[in-house]
């Protein structure tokens, strides 16, 4: 079954003859919902995302707790109760710190003002495989 909206191509007409040149895009990719760092993320293969800091080095492989796996068209859905196990694999791309956030405390009429900066550490991960 091919979804017409997912096709790319050229339709031309000459002398009453319609010619079509289409390439079909693979629509059977999978999406998953993973849980890490107390948060849930919706991911697909080859996606890079920033998550809470993990104690891994650049290039290490990571497996995530998977809550749900589904096809992009939604025909096949697997739900965990509460999880499916480690079926999503990723690779650590980078470790770093986010932009600085200023935390300002101020009380009027008492000459009290404090400005504290904070940079949240993160791990950048690329999703390599979704099994299931």
N, C-alpha and C positions, 0 to 999 in steps of 0.2 A: 504494500500500500504506500503510495507516494503522495505527500502533501504538496499541492501545487504552489502554495505560498512559500515553500522552502526551496523552490527551484530557481535557478538562474539560467538565463538564455536569451536568445534573440529570435523573434518571429518576423519573417519577412514575406512579402507577397509580390510575385512577379507573374504577369500574364494569367492571373486567376489561380495560380498555384501557391498554396501556403507552405512555407518551409519553416521548420523549427529546429533549432540547435540548442539542446538543453544538457546541462550537467546536473546530476542529482546530488544533493548534499546529504551526508549521513545524518539521519535524524534519530538514531538509536543510541545516543550518548546517555549517560546516567548522571543523576544528581544525588547528593547525599547530605544528610544533616549530621554534623559531628559535634561532640562536646569536648571542650578543653578549656582549662583556666576558669571554670565556672560559667562559661558562656557557650552558646550554641551558634554554629555557623553553617550556612547553606553553601555547599561547594560543588564544583564539577572538575573533571580532569583537566590538567594543564593550567589550573588557576593558581595564582599567587596571592597570599593574604597575610596580613599581620595578625598575630595572636599574642597572648600573654607569654612572657618569657619562659622558655624551656631550657633545662640544663643539658643542652646538646651543642656539639660543635658544627661548624659549617660543613655541609656535605653529608652529615649523618642522616640515616633514615628514621622516620617516626611513624608509628601506627596510632590511629585515633579511635576513641570509643564512638561507635556509630549508632545513631538513634533511628535513622530511616534511610532507605535506599529506594530510588524510584527512577523509571524512565522519564525522559523529558516530556513525552506525550501523556504521561500519567496512567498508562494502561497496566503497568506492573509496579506495585508498591509493596515494599517489605518494611514492616514496623517492628521495632524491638520492644521487649517487655522486661525490663526498661531499656535494654540495649541489645544490639546484634553482635557485639564483640568488636574486635579490631579488624574491620574489613576495608578501611581506607588508609592508604599509605601515602606518605609525603617525604619530601627531602628538604632539609634546612638550607635556605639560601643565604641568610644573613642574620646577625644579631645586632641590635642597636638600641637607641633611645629616641623617643618621640620628641616633638617640639616642647619647649618649656611652657608650663602652665603656671601663672602667678596666682598664689593664694593670699589674698589680702584680708587682714583683720583690722577693723576700725571701730572705735567707740568715740562718739562725739562728746565734746566738753570735758574730756579727761586727758587730752594729749596722748592718746594711745593709738598707735598705728604699727602694724607689722606686715611685711611683705616677704613671703617665702616662695621660692621657686621649686618646681618639681618636674622631673623628666621621667616618664614611665618607660621602663625597659620593655622591648618587644622582640619577638622572633619572627622572621619572614620565612614562610613555608610555601613550597609548591606542591600541589596535590599530583601525585604520579599515577596512582591507580585506585579505582573503585571496584572492588570485587563483589560479586553477589549475583 
